[in-house]
Amino acid sequence: MSEAERVKDINLLLEKCLLPHIGRVETPSLTYIDAVLEASLTEYRAFLDPLGVELLYSAKPCTFDFVVRACARRTAGIDVSSPGEARLVREWVGPSVALHCTTPGLSAGNLETVSELADFINVNSLPMLRRAYRQAAHHGASMGLRVNTGRSASKDARYDPARPGSKLGVPPKAFEAWVAEGGGPVIDGLHFHIGCESPAYAAAASSVKWLARVAAPLLSRLTYVNVGGGWLRPAAVKGAEHFRAAVEQLRACGVRRIFTEPGTGIVSEAGVLTARIIDIVDAGKGKVAVLDAHTGQAPETIEYGWKPDLYTPGNEVTGAGRHEYELVGCTPHVGDVFGRYRFRRPLELGQPLFFHRLGAYAHARATQFTGVPLPSIYRITEAGTLALVRKSAFAEYHTLWSTDADDRA
């Protein structure tokens, strides 16, 4: 299914399950659609299962309990990125679900916690491998090493985990030297992650070719290789033959288990940000519509200069529209801008707007800047029921800034 077809299906679900109840829907809010999440998981499984590649869900883009549990039911495990995330996810899924931890944040102070919780630990550096090996082995966790293959699948260097000088993984030359010297502690696996919403698999095949060339004896002894994530969902990625070639080469080298850990690709399309128009002004160079949401609740719109697809029921967004507005957030931050959109008809106060593809990293990195509440969370179940599962409250903002300080001291 193409992205345009998926967006159309999501709009139909919103019309059927949310719009009839729009009068009681709080804004700003994020709505997660179970059917879309399940469709993404099905798409990944249909692509990976014939290859024998095991699907993990990388929890960092969205760690809501119901999302994590849904993914745990359809995957080989959950990948986490910090000790805190490990604690939370283990609470959500229980002891029977495999937990992978891949993080540069391991330290002497948290290694014991991670070793107790995780089944697989991918350390970020050679010094950390030496420090962590014995402790992880004591708890029975499989130990892996993250490698920067230097084969990039990202266009923007700011978000490229494989760029030269990246903090993520052992640099190529250092890894080659480590392998040539015989390595240090025995490891169970390797991990690399080279993409950031990449539309192609070619860099994955190139990474595996490099590994096979510089570390073939090591690969033959490994239990697993985790090829990371960072790609769009399979139907939107070009060059599936490159991914298949990478898998076949790893099998030929003797690697028994191959993991991949998408996060955004699984959950992004399942989330929709709903906002209402609270003001419309003529700013002198065009009309501005102020929303009751802000870009701190969708931070990638600022970081990537990304304008999300927008659904406005009964007033189609179109490049040929006669009525152009800049949609802005409700904070005093001058850069709080979602983008410019053209509509067939004028916008109206109170009108709801729906921003697509905000299931990933929206709530995970949302801010309460100036006290604007975090979005409330709704869920459209597989049965089509709209449920409020988390209500935003002023107490969250109060807790953020409250301390135990004694002003009399």
GIGI-V84756 format. One record per run of one state. SS is the DSSP state (2 for helix, 1 for strand, 0 for the rest). FROM is the first residue (numbers start at 1). LEN is the number of residues. Records with the same first field share a line. If there is no record, write none. Layout:
# GIGI-V84756
SS->FROM-LEN, FROM-LEN
This chain:
# GIGI-V84756
0->1-2, 18-1, 25-4, 52-2, 56-1, 62-3, 75-3, 81-2, 94-5, 103-8, 118-2, 124-2, 139-3, 148-9, 160-10, 171-1, 181-8, 192-6, 199-1, 201-1, 222-2, 227-4, 232-2, 237-1, 239-1, 253-4, 261-3, 283-4, 292-3, 298-2, 304-6, 312-5, 318-5, 329-8, 344-8, 356-13, 372-4, 381-5, 391-3, 402-8
2->3-15, 19-6, 34-18, 59-3, 65-10, 83-11, 111-7, 126-13, 157-3, 172-9, 202-20, 234-3, 240-13, 264-7, 295-3, 300-4, 369-3, 394-8
1->29-5, 54-2, 57-2, 78-3, 99-4, 120-4, 142-6, 170-1, 189-3, 198-1, 200-1, 224-3, 231-1, 238-1, 257-4, 271-12, 287-5, 310-2, 317-1, 323-6, 337-7, 352-4, 376-5, 386-5
